[in-house]
Amino acid sequence: MITRTAHTLLALALSSWAGLAFGEMRFNLQDQKTALGHAVYDLHNAIVVICLIIFIVVFGLMLYSIWKHRKSVGHQAAHFHENTTVEVLWTVIPFLILLGMAYPATKTLLAQRDTSSPDLTVKVTGYQWKWQYEYLDENISFYSTLATPRAQIENVETKTENYLLEVDNEMVVPVGKKVRVLLTAGDVIHAWYVPALAVKQDSIPGFVRDTWFRAEEPGVYRGQCAELCGKEHAYMPVVVRVVSDEDYAKWVTERKAGQGTPVAAAVPATATDAAPAEAAPAPGVAAVADGKAVYDQACLMCHAAGVAGAPKVGDKAAWAPRSAKGLDVLYTHAIGGFNMMPPRGGNTALSDEQVKAAVDHMLAQSR
């Protein structure tokens, strides 16, 4: 309560000093929507106030000493070697300050790491450049990719309010429930970050990290990948929609009905436990070998015009092979996940037939 009051007074002072021109400017963290977020917010404000007080005291004494004992007023420098009392004070006081800061910080950190007894567990896998969500309790899986139109990115159209912070498939969770998030990655290091929910955790290939949150009120909370993960790093948003229990149950029913493909079975403990099997079709991607449909839903995000790096439809130099051997190499690259193409990663992937159909469509458009 004290830290919130101090922060309010400081904010009012800044607003008065800055004037109306800065009325909409934010100087602090986003409004928190979880109990843990409030703890982090209060801890942040308390430490900022402590640091501000230390700054004023230390620099105030230093400037006073410089001014009061300057040579121009005839002050003579004193000669002394040590003062036991002063040395004890400047050792004990900082120690007590650090101890006072460490207790609430440790308490909050331990709360952040307590992922026990969740009401819902969601596995999140980061790819360049999208997220895969797997609801382990509900057997639901889908990909979430940037929904901002390319025309806005290229400054052809006016940017909307949620520019680069909107997706085609949102993560939906019930309000007031503890959601445990398991995080990993299929290519490079990413970081799943939603500021308003006070949740941020790296997703690292080959490792599973976890975090949690419990949203206090319904709403849409937006974040982004907070780890530099490649050239499309800025286009990897996170959107969490918090809804009532009734709306969540309805969403689960609709998602299961529309998904059509269950989450793939768990990977065997060792490579010799089971023979390699054909990858299951990716959720949300046409199960039939319709090249255009597969391309539009799984390939367009990287291979569309205006996206740097990946070969594009219409780029004959990159896509049109000059021999049967060149065509075989192209298929091998696509099916094998050349350069870690996202559709080929994770527990679900495009089938070989779907990949070949998409490549055929791109080749046909390039001729």
VEXLO-207556 format. One record per residue: residue in three letters; x, y, z of N, C-alpha, C in turn. Coordinates in steps of 0.1 Angstrom, whole numbers, padded with zeros to 4 digits, always signed. Layout:
BEGIN
ALAXYZXYZXYZ ...
END
This chain:
BEGIN
MET+0008-0012+0000+0000+0000+0000+0009+0013+0000 ILE+0019+0012+0008+0028+0024+0009+0035+0027-0005 THR+0039+0016-0011+0046+0017-0024+0036+0022-0035 ARG+0024+0018-0034+0014+0022-0044+0011+0037-0042 THR+0010+0041-0029+0007+0055-0026+0019+0064-0031 ALA+0031+0059-0028+0043+0067-0033+0044+0068-0048 HIS+0040+0057-0054+0040+0057-0069+0030+0067-0074 THR+0018+0067-0068+0007+0076-0072+0012+0091-0071 LEU+0018+0094-0060+0023+0108-0057+0033+0111-0068 LEU+0043+0102-0070+0053+0104-0080+0047+0107-0094 ALA+0037+0098-0098+0031+0100-0111+0024+0113-0112 LEU+0017+0118-0101+0010+0131-0101+0020+0142-0103 ALA+0032+0141-0096+0042+0151-0097+0047+0152-0111 LEU+0050+0140-0117+0055+0140-0131+0045+0145-0141 SER+0032+0142-0139+0021+0147-0148+0021+0162-0147 SER+0021+0168-0135+0021+0182-0133+0032+0189-0140 TRP+0044+0183-0138+0056+0189-0144+0056+0188-0159 ALA+0052+0176-0164+0053+0174-0179+0042+0182-0186 GLY+0030+0184-0180+0020+0192-0187+0010+0183-0195 LEU+0000+0189-0201-0010+0181-0208-0004+0174-0220 ALA+0006+0179-0226+0012+0173-0238+0016+0159-0235 PHE+0019+0155-0223+0024+0142-0220+0014+0134-0212 GLY+0001+0138-0213-0009+0131-0206-0011+0117-0209 GLU-0009+0112-0221-0011+0098-0225+0002+0090-0224 MET+0013+0096-0220+0026+0089-0220+0027+0080-0208 ARG+0031+0067-0209+0033+0058-0198+0047+0058-0193 PHE+0049+0059-0180+0062+0059-0174+0065+0046-0167 ASN+0055+0036-0167+0057+0025-0158+0052+0012-0166 LEU+0051+0001-0158+0047-0011-0164+0032-0011-0168 GLN+0028-0021-0176+0014-0022-0179+0006-0025-0167 ASP-0007-0021-0168-0016-0025-0157-0017-0040-0156 GLN-0015-0045-0143-0014-0060-0141-0027-0066-0139 LYS-0029-0078-0144-0042-0085-0144-0041-0098-0136 THR-0030-0100-0129-0029-0112-0120-0023-0108-0107 ALA-0026-0116-0097-0021-0114-0083-0006-0113-0083 LEU+0000-0122-0091+0015-0123-0092+0020-0110-0098 GLY+0012-0105-0108+0016-0093-0115+0016-0081-0105 HIS+0006-0080-0097+0006-0070-0087+0018-0070-0077 ALA+0022-0082-0074+0033-0084-0065+0046-0079-0072 VAL+0047-0083-0085+0059-0078-0093+0059-0063-0094 TYR+0047-0057-0097+0045-0043-0098+0049-0035-0085 ASP+0044-0040-0074+0047-0034-0061+0062-0035-0058 LEU+0068-0047-0061+0082-0049-0058+0090-0039-0067 HIS+0087-0038-0079+0094-0029-0089+0093-0014-0083 ASN+0081-0010-0079+0080+0004-0074+0087+0006-0061 ALA+0087-0004-0052+0094-0003-0040+0109-0001-0042 ILE+0115-0009-0051+0129-0009-0053+0133+0004-0060 VAL+0124+0009-0069+0127+0022-0076+0127+0033-0065 VAL+0118+0033-0056+0118+0043-0045+0130+0042-0037 ILE+0134+0030-0033+0147+0028-0025+0159+0034-0033 CYS+0160+0030-0045+0171+0035-0053+0171+0050-0055 LEU+0159+0056-0056+0158+0071-0057+0162+0077-0044 ILE+0159+0072-0032+0163+0077-0020+0178+0076-0018 ILE+0184+0065-0022+0198+0063-0021+0205+0073-0030 PHE+0200+0075-0042+0206+0085-0051+0206+0099-0045 ILE+0194+0103-0039+0193+0116-0034+0203+0118-0022 VAL+0203+0108-0013+0212+0109-0001+0227+0109-0005 VAL+0231+0100-0014+0245+0099-0017+0250+0111-0025 PHE+0243+0115-0036+0247+0126-0044+0245+0139-0037 GLY+0234+0140-0028+0232+0152-0020+0244+0154-0011 LEU+0248+0144-0003+0260+0145+0005+0273+0149-0003 MET+0274+0142-0014+0286+0145-0022+0287+0159-0027 LEU+0275+0164-0032+0275+0178-0037+0276+0188-0026 TYR+0270+0185-0015+0272+0194-0003+0286+0195+0001 SER+0293+0183+0002+0307+0183+0006+0316+0191-0004 ILE+0313+0189-0017+0321+0196-0027+0319+0211-0025 TRP+0307+0215-0023+0304+0229-0023+0309+0235-0010 LYS+0307+0229+0002+0310+0234+0015+0325+0234+0018 HIS+0332+0225+0012+0346+0224+0015+0355+0227+0003 ARG+0351+0236-0005+0359+0239-0017+0370+0248-0013 LYS+0380+0248-0021+0393+0255-0018+0391+0270-0019 SER+0381+0275-0027+0379+0289-0029+0375+0296-0017 VAL+0369+0289-0007+0365+0296+0005+0375+0294+0016 GLY+0387+0289+0012+0398+0287+0022+0398+0275+0030 HIS+0390+0265+0026+0389+0252+0034+0402+0244+0031 GLN+0408+0239+0042+0420+0231+0041+0416+0216+0043 ALA+0422+0208+0034+0419+0194+0034+0424+0188+0047 ALA+0415+0179+0053+0419+0172+0065+0427+0159+0062 HIS+0436+0156+0071+0444+0144+0069+0440+0133+0080 PHE+0434+0122+0075+0431+0111+0085+0431+0098+0077 HIS+0432+0087+0084+0434+0074+0077+0421+0066+0078 GLU+0415+0065+0089+0404+0056+0090+0395+0060+0102 ASN+0382+0056+0101+0372+0058+0111+0364+0046+0112 THR+0366+0038+0123+0359+0026+0125+0344+0027+0125 THR+0339+0037+0131+0324+0039+0131+0319+0041+0117 VAL+0325+0049+0109+0320+0052+0096+0321+0039+0087 GLU+0332+0031+0089+0333+0019+0081+0323+0009+0085 VAL+0320+0008+0097+0309-0002+0102+0296+0003+0096 LEU+0293+0016+0097+0280+0021+0092+0278+0019+0077 TRP+0289+0021+0069+0287+0020+0055+0288+0005+0050 THR+0290-0004+0060+0289-0018+0057+0276-0023+0061 VAL+0271-0020+0073+0259-0025+0079+0247-0020+0072 ILE+0247-0006+0069+0235+0000+0063+0231-0006+0050 PRO+0241-0007+0040+0238-0013+0027+0234-0028+0029 PHE+0240-0035+0038+0236-0049+0041+0221-0050+0045 LEU+0217-0041+0054+0203-0041+0058+0193-0037+0047 ILE+0198-0028+0038+0190-0024+0027+0188-0035+0017 LEU+0199-0042+0014+0198-0054+0005+0190-0065+0011 LEU+0191-0067+0024+0183-0077+0031+0168-0074+0029 GLY+0165-0061+0031+0151-0057+0030+0146-0058+0016 MET+0154-0057+0006+0150-0058-0008+0150-0073-0012 ALA+0158-0081-0006+0159-0095-0010+0147-0103-0005 TYR+0142-0100+0007+0131-0108+0012+0118-0108+0003 PRO+0113-0096-0001+0101-0096-0010+0105-0101-0024 ALA+0117-0098-0028+0121-0103-0042+0122-0118-0042 THR+0127-0125-0032+0128-0139-0031+0114-0145-0030 LYS+0105-0139-0022+0091-0144-0020+0084-0143-0034 THR+0086-0133-0041+0079-0131-0054+0085-0141-0064 LEU+0098-0143-0064+0104-0152-0074+0100-0167-0071 LEU+0099-0170-0058+0094-0184-0055+0080-0186-0060 ALA+0072-0176-0058+0058-0177-0063+0057-0178-0078 GLN+0066-0171-0085+0067-0173-0100+0070-0187-0104 ARG+0078-0194-0096+0083-0207-0100+0074-0218-0095 ASP+0064-0215-0088+0055-0225-0082+0044-0228-0093 THR+0046-0238-0101+0037-0242-0111+0029-0254-0107 SER+0028-0258-0095+0021-0269-0090+0006-0267-0090 SER-0001-0278-0091-0016-0279-0090-0023-0269-0100 PRO-0019-0270-0113-0026-0262-0123-0040-0267-0126 ASP-0049-0258-0130-0062-0261-0135-0062-0265-0150 LEU-0051-0260-0157-0050-0262-0171-0036-0262-0175 THR-0032-0271-0184-0018-0271-0189-0017-0269-0204 VAL-0010-0260-0209-0008-0257-0223+0006-0258-0227 LYS+0010-0266-0236+0023-0266-0242+0025-0256-0253 VAL+0035-0248-0252+0037-0238-0263+0050-0240-0269 THR+0051-0242-0282+0063-0244-0290+0065-0232-0299 GLY+0077-0226-0298+0081-0215-0307+0088-0220-0319 TYR+0083-0214-0330+0090-0216-0343+0093-0203-0350 GLN+0101-0203-0360+0103-0191-0368+0092-0191-0379 TRP+0082-0182-0377+0079-0173-0367+0065-0174-0363 LYS+0062-0183-0355+0048-0185-0350+0049-0194-0337 TRP+0037-0196-0331+0036-0204-0319+0027-0215-0322 GLN+0030-0227-0316+0021-0238-0316+0015-0240-0302 TYR+0002-0241-0300-0004-0243-0287-0010-0257-0287 GLU-0007-0264-0276-0013-0278-0274-0019-0278-0260 TYR-0032-0280-0260-0039-0281-0247-0039-0296-0243 LEU-0030-0299-0234-0027-0313-0231-0039-0320-0224 ASP-0047-0312-0217-0059-0318-0211-0071-0319-0220 GLU-0071-0311-0231-0083-0311-0240-0080-0317-0253 ASN-0067-0321-0256-0064-0327-0269-0066-0318-0280 ILE-0062-0305-0278-0064-0295-0289-0050-0290-0293 SER-0048-0288-0306-0036-0282-0310-0038-0273-0322 PHE-0031-0262-0323-0032-0253-0334-0020-0244-0334 TYR-0018-0237-0346-0007-0227-0347-0013-0213-0346 SER-0005-0204-0342-0009-0190-0341+0001-0181-0348 THR-0003-0174-0358+0006-0166-0366+0001-0152-0367 LEU+0009-0143-0371+0006-0129-0373-0006-0127-0383 ALA-0015-0119-0379-0027-0116-0387-0027-0102-0393 THR-0017-0094-0390-0016-0080-0396-0014-0081-0411 PRO-0022-0075-0419-0021-0076-0433-0007-0070-0438 ARG-0002-0077-0448+0011-0073-0454+0011-0058-0458 ALA-0001-0054-0463-0002-0040-0468+0001-0030-0457 GLN-0003-0033-0444+0000-0024-0433+0015-0024-0431 ILE+0021-0035-0431+0036-0036-0429+0044-0029-0439 GLU+0039-0029-0451+0046-0022-0462+0041-0007-0463 ASN+0033-0002-0454+0028+0012-0453+0019+0015-0465 VAL+0013+0005-0471+0003+0008-0481-0011+0011-0475 GLU-0014+0005-0464-0026+0008-0457-0023+0014-0444 THR-0033+0021-0438-0032+0027-0425-0031+0016-0414 LYS-0021+0017-0405-0019+0007-0394-0031+0008-0384 THR-0035-0003-0380-0046-0004-0370-0041-0003-0356 GLU-0050-0003-0346-0046-0002-0332-0037-0013-0328 ASN-0040-0025-0332-0032-0037-0328-0022-0041-0338 TYR-0016-0032-0345-0006-0035-0355+0005-0043-0350 LEU+0008-0054-0356+0018-0064-0353+0015-0071-0339 LEU+0003-0069-0334+0000-0075-0321-0014-0083-0322 GLU-0016-0089-0334-0029-0096-0337-0025-0109-0344 VAL-0033-0120-0341-0030-0133-0346-0043-0139-0352 ASP-0041-0150-0359-0052-0157-0365-0059-0166-0355 ASN-0051-0172-0346-0056-0181-0336-0051-0177-0322 GLU-0060-0172-0313-0056-0167-0300-0056-0179-0290 MET-0047-0178-0280-0047-0187-0269-0059-0183-0260 VAL-0068-0192-0258-0080-0190-0250-0079-0197-0237 VAL-0081-0190-0226-0081-0197-0212-0092-0191-0204 PRO-0096-0199-0194-0107-0194-0185-0102-0185-0174 VAL-0111-0176-0170-0107-0166-0160-0106-0172-0146 GLY-0097-0168-0138-0096-0173-0125-0090-0187-0123 LYS-0085-0193-0134-0079-0206-0133-0064-0205-0135 LYS-0057-0214-0128-0042-0214-0128-0038-0222-0141 VAL-0032-0214-0150-0028-0220-0163-0012-0222-0163 ARG-0009-0235-0164+0006-0238-0165+0010-0238-0179 VAL+0021-0232-0183+0025-0231-0196+0039-0238-0197 LEU+0039-0249-0205+0052-0256-0208+0057-0250-0221 LEU+0070-0246-0221+0076-0239-0232+0088-0247-0238 THR+0088-0248-0251+0100-0253-0258+0100-0246-0271 ALA+0110-0250-0280+0112-0245-0293+0116-0255-0303 GLY+0112-0253-0316+0116-0263-0326+0127-0259-0335 ASP+0133-0247-0332+0144-0242-0341+0154-0234-0333 VAL+0151-0222-0329+0160-0213-0322+0153-0209-0309 ILE+0160-0201-0301+0155-0197-0288+0145-0186-0290 HIS+0133-0187-0284+0123-0177-0284+0119-0173-0270 ALA+0110-0164-0268+0106-0161-0254+0091-0157-0255 TRP+0083-0164-0247+0069-0161-0246+0066-0151-0236 TYR+0061-0139-0239+0060-0128-0230+0047-0120-0232 VAL+0040-0120-0220+0027-0112-0220+0028-0103-0208 PRO+0031-0090-0210+0034-0081-0198+0023-0080-0188 ALA+0010-0079-0193-0001-0077-0184-0004-0089-0175 LEU+0001-0100-0179-0001-0113-0171+0012-0116-0163 ALA+0022-0107-0164+0035-0109-0156+0041-0123-0159 VAL+0041-0127-0172+0046-0140-0175+0056-0138-0187 LYS+0068-0143-0185+0079-0143-0195+0088-0154-0193 GLN+0090-0163-0203+0098-0174-0202+0104-0177-0215 ASP+0117-0181-0215+0124-0185-0228+0119-0199-0232 SER+0118-0201-0245+0115-0214-0250+0128-0218-0258 ILE+0134-0229-0253+0147-0233-0258+0146-0247-0265 PRO+0152-0249-0277+0152-0262-0283+0158-0272-0274 GLY+0151-0284-0273+0157-0295-0265+0154-0294-0250 PHE+0148-0283-0246+0144-0281-0232+0130-0278-0230 VAL+0124-0281-0219+0111-0277-0215+0111-0269-0203 ARG+0107-0256-0204+0106-0247-0193+0092-0245-0189 ASP+0089-0240-0177+0075-0238-0174+0073-0225-0166 THR+0061-0220-0167+0057-0208-0160+0042-0209-0158 TRP+0035-0199-0152+0021-0200-0150+0015-0186-0148 PHE+0002-0185-0149-0005-0172-0146-0020-0176-0143 ARG-0026-0167-0136-0040-0168-0133-0047-0154-0135 ALA-0054-0152-0146-0059-0139-0149-0071-0136-0140 GLU-0072-0124-0136-0082-0120-0126-0095-0115-0133 GLU-0094-0111-0146-0106-0106-0153-0105-0109-0167 PRO-0117-0111-0174-0117-0114-0188-0111-0103-0196 GLY-0106-0106-0208-0100-0096-0217-0091-0102-0226 VAL-0085-0093-0235-0075-0098-0244-0062-0091-0241 TYR-0051-0100-0239-0038-0095-0234-0028-0099-0245 ARG-0020-0089-0248-0011-0091-0260+0004-0090-0256 GLY+0012-0097-0262+0026-0097-0260+0034-0100-0273 GLN+0046-0103-0271+0055-0106-0283+0066-0116-0279 CYS+0072-0122-0289+0084-0129-0286+0095-0119-0281 ALA+0101-0122-0270+0110-0112-0264+0125-0117-0265 GLU+0127-0126-0274+0141-0131-0277+0144-0129-0292 LEU+0155-0123-0296+0158-0120-0310+0159-0134-0317 CYS+0150-0138-0325+0149-0151-0330+0151-0152-0346 GLY+0154-0140-0352+0157-0141-0366+0151-0128-0373 LYS+0151-0128-0386+0147-0116-0394+0132-0113-0392 GLU+0123-0123-0389+0109-0120-0387+0105-0119-0372 HIS+0115-0116-0364+0113-0115-0349+0102-0106-0345 ALA+0101-0095-0352+0090-0085-0349+0076-0089-0352 TYR+0075-0100-0360+0062-0105-0365+0058-0118-0358 MET+0060-0119-0345+0057-0131-0337+0050-0127-0325 PRO+0038-0122-0326+0030-0118-0314+0024-0129-0306 VAL+0020-0126-0294+0013-0135-0285+0000-0128-0281 VAL-0011-0135-0282-0024-0130-0278-0031-0140-0270 VAL-0035-0136-0257-0042-0145-0248-0055-0139-0246 ARG-0066-0146-0248-0080-0142-0246-0085-0149-0234 VAL-0088-0142-0223-0094-0147-0211-0109-0146-0211 VAL-0116-0157-0209-0130-0157-0210-0136-0164-0198 SER-0149-0164-0197-0156-0171-0186-0155-0186-0188 ASP-0159-0193-0177-0159-0208-0178-0168-0213-0189 GLU-0180-0207-0190-0190-0211-0200-0185-0209-0214 ASP-0179-0197-0216-0173-0194-0230-0161-0203-0233 TYR-0154-0206-0223-0142-0215-0225-0147-0229-0229 ALA-0157-0234-0222-0162-0247-0226-0168-0247-0240 LYS-0174-0236-0244-0180-0235-0257-0169-0235-0267 TRP-0158-0227-0264-0146-0226-0273-0140-0240-0275 VAL-0138-0248-0264-0132-0261-0265-0140-0270-0274 THR-0154-0270-0273-0162-0278-0281-0161-0274-0296 GLU-0161-0261-0298-0160-0257-0312-0146-0260-0318 ARG-0136-0258-0310-0122-0261-0315-0121-0276-0318 LYS-0126-0284-0309-0125-0299-0312-0133-0303-0324 ALA-0144-0297-0326-0152-0300-0338-0146-0295-0351 GLY-0139-0284-0350-0133-0279-0362-0119-0284-0365 GLN-0113-0289-0355-0098-0293-0356-0097-0305-0365 GLY-0104-0316-0362-0104-0327-0371-0092-0336-0369 THR-0081-0331-0363-0068-0339-0362-0064-0338-0347 PRO-0063-0349-0340-0058-0348-0326-0044-0345-0325 VAL-0039-0341-0313-0025-0339-0310-0018-0352-0312 ALA-0006-0352-0319+0002-0364-0321+0005-0371-0308 ALA+0007-0384-0309+0011-0392-0297+0025-0387-0292 ALA+0028-0390-0280+0040-0386-0274+0052-0393-0281 VAL+0063-0386-0281+0075-0392-0288+0081-0403-0279 PRO+0085-0415-0285+0090-0426-0277+0102-0421-0269 ALA+0105-0429-0258+0116-0425-0249+0129-0426-0256 THR+0131-0435-0266+0144-0436-0273+0141-0437-0288 ALA+0151-0435-0296+0148-0435-0311+0145-0449-0315 THR+0149-0460-0308+0147-0474-0312+0134-0479-0307 ASP+0126-0472-0299+0114-0477-0293+0103-0478-0304 ALA+0103-0471-0314+0093-0472-0325+0099-0468-0338 ALA+0093-0474-0348+0098-0471-0362+0093-0457-0366 PRO+0100-0450-0375+0096-0437-0380+0082-0439-0387 ALA+0074-0429-0385+0060-0430-0391+0058-0417-0399 GLU+0049-0418-0408+0045-0406-0416+0039-0396-0407 ALA+0044-0383-0408+0039-0372-0400+0024-0370-0402 ALA+0017-0367-0391+0003-0364-0392+0001-0350-0398 PRO-0010-0348-0405-0013-0335-0411-0013-0324-0400 ALA-0008-0313-0403-0008-0302-0393-0022-0297-0391 PRO-0026-0294-0378-0039-0289-0375-0042-0276-0382 GLY-0054-0276-0388-0058-0264-0395-0054-0263-0409 VAL-0046-0273-0414-0041-0273-0428-0049-0284-0435 ALA-0052-0281-0447-0061-0291-0455-0054-0304-0455 ALA-0062-0315-0452-0057-0328-0451-0055-0334-0465 VAL-0063-0330-0475-0061-0335-0488-0049-0327-0495 ALA-0044-0333-0505-0032-0328-0512-0036-0317-0521 ASP-0042-0306-0516-0046-0295-0524-0034-0285-0523 GLY-0026-0284-0533-0014-0276-0532-0016-0261-0529 LYS-0026-0255-0535-0029-0241-0532-0034-0239-0518 ALA-0043-0248-0513-0048-0247-0499-0037-0249-0489 VAL-0028-0258-0491-0016-0260-0482-0007-0248-0482 TYR-0004-0243-0494+0004-0232-0496-0001-0220-0488 ASP-0014-0217-0490-0021-0205-0484-0021-0206-0469 GLN-0022-0218-0464-0024-0219-0449-0010-0222-0442 ALA+0000-0227-0449+0012-0231-0442+0024-0224-0447 CYS+0024-0220-0460+0037-0215-0466+0036-0200-0469 LEU+0024-0195-0470+0023-0181-0475+0030-0171-0465 MET+0030-0174-0452+0035-0164-0443+0050-0161-0445 CYS+0058-0170-0451+0072-0168-0454+0075-0166-0469 HIS+0067-0173-0477+0070-0173-0491+0062-0164-0499 ALA+0054-0155-0492+0047-0145-0500+0056-0133-0504 ALA+0051-0126-0513+0059-0114-0518+0061-0104-0507 GLY+0072-0098-0505+0075-0088-0495+0081-0094-0483 VAL+0083-0107-0482+0089-0113-0470+0104-0116-0474 ALA+0113-0110-0467+0127-0112-0470+0132-0126-0467 GLY+0141-0131-0476+0148-0143-0473+0143-0155-0480 ALA+0131-0160-0478+0126-0172-0483+0122-0170-0498 PRO+0125-0180-0507+0121-0179-0521+0106-0177-0522 LYS+0102-0169-0533+0088-0165-0534+0082-0171-0547 VAL+0069-0172-0547+0062-0176-0559+0065-0166-0570 GLY+0068-0170-0581+0072-0161-0592+0087-0159-0593 ASP+0094-0163-0584+0109-0162-0584+0115-0174-0591 LYS+0116-0173-0605+0120-0185-0613+0134-0189-0609 ALA+0143-0180-0606+0157-0183-0603+0158-0192-0591 ALA+0149-0190-0582+0149-0198-0569+0141-0211-0570 TRP+0130-0210-0577+0121-0222-0576+0120-0231-0588 ALA+0123-0226-0600+0122-0234-0612+0134-0242-0615 PRO+0135-0255-0611+0146-0263-0613+0148-0266-0628 ARG+0161-0267-0632+0164-0269-0646+0165-0284-0650 SER+0163-0293-0640+0165-0307-0643+0156-0315-0633 ALA+0154-0328-0636+0147-0337-0627+0155-0338-0614 LYS+0168-0337-0614+0176-0338-0602+0173-0325-0593 GLY+0172-0314-0600+0169-0302-0593+0156-0302-0586 LEU+0146-0308-0592+0133-0310-0586+0133-0319-0574 ASP+0141-0330-0575+0143-0339-0563+0149-0332-0552 VAL+0159-0323-0554+0166-0315-0544+0155-0306-0537 LEU+0147-0300-0545+0137-0291-0540+0127-0298-0531 TYR+0122-0309-0535+0113-0317-0527+0120-0322-0514 THR+0133-0326-0515+0140-0330-0503+0142-0319-0493 HIS+0145-0307-0498+0146-0296-0489+0133-0293-0482 ALA+0122-0293-0489+0109-0290-0483+0105-0300-0473 ILE+0106-0313-0477+0101-0324-0469+0110-0326-0456 GLY+0123-0324-0458+0132-0325-0447+0133-0313-0438 GLY+0125-0303-0441+0126-0291-0432+0138-0283-0434 PHE+0142-0280-0447+0153-0272-0450+0153-0259-0443 ASN+0164-0255-0437+0164-0242-0429+0154-0241-0419 MET+0150-0253-0413+0140-0254-0402+0127-0247-0405 MET+0121-0251-0417+0108-0245-0421+0098-0250-0410 PRO+0090-0240-0404+0082-0243-0393+0072-0255-0395 PRO+0065-0256-0407+0055-0267-0408+0061-0281-0406 ARG+0074-0282-0407+0080-0295-0406+0085-0298-0391 GLY+0083-0289-0382+0087-0291-0369+0076-0295-0359 GLY+0080-0298-0347+0070-0301-0336+0064-0315-0337 ASN+0054-0317-0329+0048-0330-0328+0038-0333-0340 THR+0034-0323-0347+0026-0324-0358+0032-0317-0370 ALA+0030-0322-0382+0037-0316-0394+0029-0319-0406 LEU+0033-0312-0417+0027-0315-0430+0032-0329-0435 SER+0023-0336-0442+0027-0349-0447+0035-0347-0460 ASP+0043-0357-0464+0051-0356-0476+0042-0352-0488 GLU+0030-0358-0489+0021-0355-0500+0017-0340-0500 GLN+0014-0335-0488+0010-0321-0487+0022-0311-0491 VAL+0034-0315-0487+0045-0307-0490+0048-0307-0505 LYS+0047-0319-0511+0049-0320-0526+0038-0312-0534 ALA+0026-0313-0529+0015-0305-0535+0018-0290-0535 ALA+0022-0285-0523+0025-0271-0521+0037-0267-0530 VAL+0047-0275-0531+0058-0272-0540+0054-0272-0554 ASP+0046-0281-0559+0041-0282-0572+0033-0269-0575 HIS+0025-0264-0566+0017-0252-0568+0027-0240-0570 MET+0038-0239-0561+0047-0228-0563+0054-0229-0576 LEU+0058-0241-0580+0065-0243-0593+0056-0238-0605 ALA+0043-0242-0604+0034-0239-0615+0032-0224-0616 GLN+0032-0217-0604+0031-0202-0605+0043-0195-0609 SER+0055-0202-0609+0068-0196-0612+0071-0198-0627 ARG+0064-0207-0634+0068-0209-0648+0062-0199-0657 
END
